[in-house]
Amino acid sequence: MQVLLVTVTIGLFFFVFGLLAIRPEVVRTWLGADIGAGELATWGGWATSSW
């Protein structure tokens, strides 16, 4: 039970840290595309993505 609690706590820490530290400007720089307001992510199928 302790292992589960520690694992969940560490996972939540990194999730919240990512939400606070990775700003839209950073995402825009990494992806090279503009994201919409309030948009966390967009997902496309493998057949529709252009690599």
HELIX and SHEET records of a PDB file:
HELIX    1   1 GLN A    2  ALA A   21  1                                  20    
HELIX    2   2 PRO A   24  LEU A   31  1                                   8    
END                                                                             
